[in-house]
Each structure stands twice: as structure tokens, then as C-alpha cells.
């Protein structure tokens, strides 16, 4: 049989475990958010460089995809 004191200790431990689990989830969520921001920034930078060096400002995405396909075919 578990004493009242042991019950309180178990409750305290369970509460701490729940807090730690919440902290773990927050850390994981923050890391995923940071990674998404880094990827977005990298994509924007790469897109700007491609636009600059291929001299294609304002091109529509589908038209740009055709240009990229043509460039990659030429390299093969």
C-alpha cells in the first residue's frame, strides 16, 4: 500500500515529467521553426541569384521551369 507521502512524491514526479515533456516539445518546435526559416531564406537567396544571372526578372514560375529544363538538357 502506498502512503500519502509517497502519493505526493509520485504526483510531484509526474508533474515534473509533464513539464519536461512540454519543454522538450517546445524545443523541438522551435528547432523546426528555425530550420524552416533558414530554408526559406536560402531559397529566396538562391532564387534572387538565379534571377540575376539568368536575367529573367518577373518571369512566371511555369515559364521559368521551362527555362531550367532547357538549361539542364543542354548540360547532359
C-alpha positions as MATLAB code, in Angstrom:
seq = 'XXXXXXXXXXXXXXXXXXXXXXXXXXXXXXXXXXXXXXXXXXXXXXXXXXXXXXXXXXXXXXXXXXXXXXXXXXXX';
ca = [
       0.000    0.000    0.000;
       1.291    3.443   -0.957;
       1.434    6.025    1.793;
       0.116    9.564    1.457;
       3.666   10.899    1.417;
       4.606    8.531   -1.415;
       1.487    9.576   -3.350;
       2.551   13.219   -3.076;
       6.051   12.342   -4.238;
       4.649   10.412   -7.208;
       2.401   13.335   -8.120;
       5.355   15.723   -7.938;
       7.433   13.449  -10.148;
       4.594   13.070  -12.669;
       4.091   16.831  -12.745;
       7.809   17.377  -13.366;
       7.761   14.752  -16.125;
       4.838   16.517  -17.792;
       6.669   19.846  -17.587;
       9.812   18.328  -19.067;
       7.804   16.728  -21.885;
       6.240   20.130  -22.660;
       9.697   21.736  -22.651;
      11.001   19.025  -24.979;
       8.134   19.601  -27.394;
       8.717   23.366  -27.307;
      12.411   22.912  -28.080;
      11.615   20.588  -30.993;
       9.003   23.018  -32.341;
      11.441   25.931  -32.099;
      14.113   23.956  -33.918;
      11.715   23.057  -36.731;
      10.671   26.702  -36.997;
      14.325   27.786  -37.180;
      15.051   25.206  -39.874;
      12.052   26.367  -41.932;
      13.211   29.984  -41.658;
      16.745   29.024  -42.732;
      15.407   27.060  -45.708;
      13.106   29.899  -46.751;
      15.956   32.401  -46.553;
      18.234   30.112  -48.562;
      15.558   29.599  -51.236;
      14.987   33.332  -51.518;
      18.714   33.989  -51.852;
      19.157   31.272  -54.473;
      16.122   32.479  -56.388;
      17.474   36.021  -56.410;
      20.829   34.812  -57.743;
      19.193   32.734  -60.446;
      17.009   35.671  -61.458;
      20.043   37.938  -61.544;
      22.365   35.700  -63.554;
      19.756   34.322  -65.928;
      18.419   37.834  -66.468;
      14.783   36.849  -66.015;
      13.109   39.253  -63.587;
       9.358   38.906  -63.288;
       9.178   35.578  -65.138;
       6.257   33.321  -64.233;
       7.129   30.110  -62.363;
       5.922   27.773  -65.134;
       7.881   29.656  -67.774;
      10.928   29.671  -65.513;
      10.624   25.912  -65.053;
      10.753   25.516  -68.842;
      13.924   27.616  -68.944;
      15.531   25.479  -66.236;
      14.550   22.266  -68.015;
      16.120   23.533  -71.213;
      19.322   24.514  -69.388;
      19.624   21.130  -67.712;
      19.062   19.301  -71.015;
      21.887   21.266  -72.601;
      24.266   20.169  -69.835;
      23.510   16.470  -70.294;
];
